Amino acid sequence: MAIPLLVSVLLPSYQHEQWIGETIESVLNQSYENIELIIVDDASTDNSIRVIEEYATKESRIKYETFEKNQGAMVALNRCYEISSGEYIATISSDDIWKLDKLEKQVKVLESNHDIGAVFALPTFINENGEEITNVSNGFLTSTKPRTKYEWMNHFLVDNCICYPTSLVRKECYEQICFFNTAYRSLPDFQMWIRLFYHCNVFVIDEPLMYFRVHSYNESGKNIPNIIRCQTEHKQILKTMLEQIKSLEELRKIFPEHNKMIDIYDDRFINYYFGLILLKQKKPFYHDLAFDILFEEFSKNEITTVIRKNNLYNSVDLSKQIAESDIYKIRNILIERKPYIHIFGLNVLERIKTNTHKSIKFLGITILKKKINAY
């Protein structure tokens, strides 16, 4: 009988003392037993390390390290990966729970389909107390639709529908494309899927195999810092998508809905057309990257010569669209500075709003200041 392949389970830990014990047990109690559990704690200040040590003293399959200084989840995850020795790599967050047959079902898919490099599944959402949440939108459900690598890229342009803690990936796939990028905090998994799904065949099991915990300080929580990080990282992820595309024919396969705009069949124009496709999207970070790309392309003589010859979208069009897009919301800022008096087109008296004061300025001199509630 063949020896089952070793699965390395990577568990970066941080500030989850109330849940990490349950997480560890859900891994150790898997019906697929040939595993190693690698835990790296990112300098937790609660009792997470004590909980980890209690389990590690009883279970030889656990390897663990602790950071002396907080370095971020992706640094901890990458350290787990460096320690790992399994042929398959699974990842889990320190507040989530696997169903007990999760690994068994996924290993079976990989061992029966050698052309598949990674397998995923669906989550069930739970709250802080482990109770199922039924009134939450589950965008992960769209992941079960079979797609080619080109169709995945098209979908990833606007949405990440893959649940990170459900992953089981052949280590050779990670070796081919490199592991997670430690620069990312909010969307490291999305950046990984852009690379992984383009170079490896994937399969998503149409079944919930883990419990995804939703609580007030999830990294994916909808607070202002997270939203800002997500949009900034999403722009960088779009650069990663562009890096995967090596020919104009690939671009056409990824975005067939935009093929009518592609009228020059020259691989030198991949970036140019990708920029135009980004301008079709609504959110500012798409336009921000599009303008970066198009500025760079319009600085190349071989590009601008063909553009002028064929009377295509040019730098004049670009300058107009930059003003219309207003990605830095300059119009909103100017609206906050409402002029009271105009003399020959010069604002000499205006109201200035700040977080804590209203000021009236005349020729740059404050003549009235009143403390108000922040707004």
Salt bridges, closest charged atoms under 4 A:
GLU22 OE1 - ARG213 NH2 3.49
GLU36 OE1 - LYS63 NZ 2.94
GLU54 OE2 - ARG50 NH1 2.80
GLU59 OE2 - ARG61 NE 3.02
GLU65 OE2 - ARG79 NH2 2.83
GLU82 OE1 - ARG79 NH1 2.97
ASP95 OD2 - HIS16 NE2 3.85
ASP95 OD2 - HIS215 NE2 2.65
ASP101 OD2 - LYS105 NZ 3.13
ASP159 OD2 - HIS155 NE2 3.27
GLU207 OE2 - LYS105 NZ 2.64
GLU219 OE1 - ARG185 NE 3.02
GLU219 OE2 - ARG229 NH2 3.27
GLU249 OE1 - ARG252 NE 3.85
GLU257 OE2 - HIS258 NE2 3.95
ASP266 OD2 - ARG268 NH2 2.73
ASP288 OD2 - LYS235 NZ 3.15
ASP292 OD2 - LYS235 NZ 2.99
GLU297 OE2 - LYS300 NZ 2.96
ASP326 OD2 - ARG331 NH1 3.31
GLU336 OE1 - LYS353 NZ 2.95
GLU350 OE2 - ARG337 NH2 2.43
